[in-house]
């Protein structure tokens, strides 16, 4: 299991792969794989992730497939500079220890609500529509620039305002 600041992440990890740890014993990323058949169709994911210091992933290469659609690419996220991941781990471990399912669900939701979200800032790859894309996001996670070449070869550049409207 993953560890941060000596706190073990108490949750099932139903994927194959490897976790990476730094010389201080903290999890700092990993290599993960999933794959199964659901209703005659393949569902799979793979990722190579690298974590920010005392935080979750900040850069990763991911592949995802479901319902016959696939995406693959390089992603970059912003992570908190002030909140350590171990604080969220403590709250989630306490919530997951609750035996009442409704109370557990509410406690998990409350724990996640206190955590600063990791905002996606960059995606470079192939999206589910088979287009090659470069998406740049602002600090709040809103798409601001999209470079795209559709599967049929049509190319576009879109600049978006804070409301998501093409300018």
C-alpha positions as MATLAB code, in Angstrom:
seq = 'XXXXXXXXXXXXXXXXXXXXXXXXXXXXXXXXXXXXXXXXXXXXXXXXXXXXXXXXXXXXXXXXXXXXXXXXXXXXXXXXXXXXXXXXXXXXXXXXXXXXXXXXXXXXXXXXXXXXXXXXXXXXXXXXXXXXXXXXXXXXXXXXXXXXXXXXXXXXXXXXXXXXXXX';
ca = [
       0.000    0.000    0.000;
       0.952    3.617   -0.475;
       2.456    5.555    2.423;
       2.819    9.301    3.007;
       4.457   10.789    6.113;
       4.305    7.326    7.679;
       0.534    7.068    7.164;
      -0.551    4.013    5.188;
      -3.344    4.503    2.671;
      -6.007    2.107    3.940;
      -7.947    1.204    0.807;
      -8.101   -1.623   -1.668;
      -5.886   -1.209   -4.711;
      -7.475   -3.567   -7.249;
      -4.933   -2.948  -10.001;
      -1.723   -4.598  -11.082;
       1.482   -2.636  -11.125;
       4.303   -1.139   -9.114;
       4.432    1.691   -6.625;
       7.487    3.923   -6.410;
       8.850    5.190   -3.073;
      11.451    7.847   -2.311;
      14.300    7.429    0.147;
      12.068    8.855    2.918;
       9.545    6.042    2.466;
       6.811    8.111    0.782;
       4.946    6.880   -2.294;
       6.018    9.036   -5.239;
       4.163    7.495   -8.162;
       3.659    4.229   -9.872;
       3.018    2.081  -12.878;
      -0.509    0.634  -13.002;
      -2.533   -1.621  -15.291;
      -6.132   -2.793  -15.381;
      -7.979   -4.803  -17.986;
     -11.109   -6.897  -18.141;
     -13.959   -7.745  -20.442;
     -17.349   -6.231  -19.653;
     -20.355   -7.318  -21.729;
     -18.061   -8.562  -24.495;
     -16.042   -5.323  -24.682;
     -12.598   -4.536  -23.363;
     -12.073   -2.058  -20.555;
      -8.486   -1.175  -19.733;
      -6.303    1.500  -18.177;
      -2.577    1.962  -17.823;
      -0.579    4.749  -16.285;
       2.899    5.868  -15.386;
       2.613    8.579  -12.723;
       5.087   10.771  -10.890;
       4.009   12.588   -7.724;
       4.752   16.059   -6.459;
       6.597   16.235   -3.117;
       4.156   15.167   -0.355;
       1.311   15.200   -2.902;
      -0.403   13.154   -5.600;
       0.564   12.844   -9.262;
       1.738   15.955  -11.033;
       2.732   14.375  -14.360;
       1.601   11.177  -15.989;
       1.256    9.155  -19.145;
      -2.112    7.434  -19.324;
      -4.086    5.105  -21.575;
      -7.800    4.438  -21.088;
     -10.279    2.310  -23.020;
     -13.984    1.617  -22.517;
     -16.976    1.066  -24.782;
     -14.682    0.821  -27.806;
     -13.248    4.307  -27.269;
      -9.640    4.996  -26.334;
      -7.592    7.934  -25.170;
      -3.894    8.161  -24.502;
      -1.615   11.003  -23.617;
       0.614   13.034  -21.383;
      -1.075   14.962  -18.562;
       0.100   17.572  -16.068;
      -1.747   18.620  -12.884;
      -1.355   21.424  -10.344;
      -1.252   20.204   -6.756;
      -1.509   22.026   -3.460;
       1.550   23.846   -2.176;
       0.170   24.057    1.369;
      -1.816   20.878    2.057;
       0.018   17.578    2.416;
      -1.549   14.448    0.992;
      -1.127   12.791    4.418;
      -3.834   15.111    5.816;
      -6.352   13.710    3.310;
      -5.133   10.163    3.976;
      -5.829   10.579    7.720;
      -9.366   11.859    7.068;
     -10.117    9.138    4.494;
      -8.742    6.357    6.706;
     -10.979    7.541    9.569;
     -13.996    7.730    7.241;
     -13.358    4.297    5.724;
     -13.181    2.777    9.231;
     -16.850    3.614    9.843;
     -19.097    0.546    9.681;
     -22.368    2.255    8.741;
     -22.351    2.551    4.906;
     -24.279    5.841    4.823;
     -22.105    7.446    7.509;
     -18.964    6.179    5.750;
     -20.109    7.620    2.409;
     -20.860   11.022    3.966;
     -17.543   11.067    5.856;
     -15.591   10.227    2.678;
     -17.415   12.998    0.801;
     -16.642   15.471    3.622;
     -12.969   14.440    3.712;
     -12.609   14.934   -0.041;
     -14.401   18.306    0.132;
     -11.698   19.621    2.518;
      -8.888   18.666    0.123;
      -7.624   21.125   -2.454;
      -8.423   19.641   -5.875;
      -5.649   18.790   -8.299;
      -6.374   20.797  -11.419;
      -5.437   19.455  -14.827;
      -3.235   21.958  -16.697;
      -2.174   20.054  -19.835;
      -3.243   17.126  -21.979;
      -1.311   16.139  -25.098;
      -2.471   13.031  -26.898;
      -5.349   11.311  -28.613;
      -8.858   11.777  -27.237;
     -11.858    9.415  -27.359;
     -13.009   10.911  -30.684;
      -9.655    9.834  -32.230;
      -8.507   13.456  -32.571;
      -4.937   14.462  -31.797;
      -5.143   17.286  -29.271;
      -3.197   19.687  -27.134;
      -5.424   21.104  -24.372;
      -4.137   23.847  -22.091;
      -6.092   24.649  -18.922;
      -5.962   27.650  -16.586;
      -5.220   27.404  -12.849;
      -8.890   26.600  -12.131;
      -8.902   23.672  -14.570;
     -10.899   25.404  -17.312;
      -9.897   24.757  -20.927;
      -8.387   27.914  -22.459;
      -6.596   26.694  -25.607;
      -7.273   23.677  -27.827;
      -5.101   22.611  -30.755;
      -6.808   19.767  -32.582;
      -6.481   17.586  -35.653;
      -9.601   15.462  -36.149;
      -9.373   11.859  -37.328;
     -10.484   13.034  -40.803;
      -7.585   15.542  -40.909;
      -9.527   18.747  -40.149;
      -7.359   21.048  -38.037;
      -8.416   23.804  -35.633;
      -7.136   26.175  -32.974;
      -9.579   27.437  -30.338;
      -8.983   30.126  -27.727;
     -11.586   30.033  -24.953;
     -12.588   32.640  -22.395;
     -13.162   31.904  -18.701;
     -16.751   30.835  -19.476;
     -15.632   28.266  -22.080;
     -16.762   30.295  -25.093;
     -14.523   30.313  -28.165;
     -13.109   33.786  -28.701;
];
